[in-house]
Structures are given as C-alpha cells and as structure tokens.
Amino acid sequence: MIAARVLSFDLDDTLWPVAPVIAAAENELLGWLREHHPRVVAHHDVESMRALRASVAARFPERCHDLTFLRLEALAEQFRAAGCEESPVAQAFEVFYAARNRVSCYAEVRPALARLAASHPLFALSNGNADLGRCGLAAYFDGHLSAGTVGAAKPDGRIFAALAAHAGVAAGEILHVGDDPVTDVDGARRAGMRTAWLNRDGREWPSHLAPPAWVISSLEEIR
C-alpha cells in the first residue's frame, strides 16, 4: 500500500529512455538546418552544437536550469555567427522540440500510471523540458513542474517545495519516484519527501549517499 497522498514522477529516464530521444531530435534539427539554412551549420555537427550550448550555460549560470533558453540562445548565436537573421530560430527550435517530445515509454509506464492515477493525484517533476501533452501523457497527471518554469533544478530544495505547494500537501505526504540517486532520491529526501529509486538496470547505489528507502525496478511495484 502506498503510504503517500500524492505521487511525483521524474520524466526522462524514469518514464522513457531519454538519450535516443535527444539524439534523434538533435539530428533532425541538424538535417533541417542543413536543408533550410546551410550557412548556419556550415562548420557545425551535433557535437559542436552541443559544445555551443555548454558554452552558453557557462556564460549564463543563472539560466543553466532552463534547457529551452539554452537551446534557443545557442541557436541564435549560430545564426548571428553565420551573419544570418535570427527570425528562423523559433522555427528551428520547434523542429527540435517536436522530435524531443516523440518519446517511447517503458512498457509498463502507461498501464501503471493509469492504475495509480485512479487512486492518487500524480505530478511530474523534471529538470528537462518535455511537454506531457505532446508526449501523450498529460491525461494521467494533475500537474507538471519543470526546472525551467520553477527557476531551480533538482536537487535544489526550491523545486520540491514548489511541488508541495502546487499539490497542496506537506512534503512528507509526497512519494517522489525517479532514476537519479542525487537529483531525484537524495534531493527529494532532503526536502522531506518519501522516495523510491527506480533502478531498472541493476546499478550500484552511490556509496556517499544515504541508502534509498525503497528500490524498485519497475513502476508496477508501486502499489
């Protein structure tokens, strides 16, 4: 039996594997730029575009939690560096973002969310910028908070406090489920929440962290 009033879920690598999604989206964006704005990517590939975003994050540390801002700013810099107008940046980002939201959930995710949503309010809490509506999962959730909208990224306590306030419950009444030992489990624990570490692939728990209260390999185990 779930000893919590509200369930909170990380998204990337908790509900779906994110690396193939981002790789596909970045390649789709690169292909679109090569077709429509070749000057902008004349000296770029996926790796150099990633490096550019990293440099943007280093120059804007106060915005490094906002992945949408970082990608938009990096694209704008690419257009400026090529001597091009920045007006197509929004369209370029949309090409990326549409692909970024074409996710393939782990097999048990949708049935488990449907079952859990019938008995508990569900919330999403993510450092990423996925859109639950575009991902086709919005119907299961009562709310979604992201680092970009809150202004702080997990494991910062402010994003967990924002979740508790948004859900209208005390932190100790929330069970947060996520794959990352630091950002999800330790961060939520320090914020006073109940936690479950979703360890799908048998990873070792980091020895410098307090052991997780609950370890699961599938959302099916949450009952």
Order of alpha helices (4+ residues) and beta strands (2+ residues): beta-alpha-alpha-alpha-alpha-alpha-beta-alpha-beta-alpha-alpha-beta-alpha-beta-beta
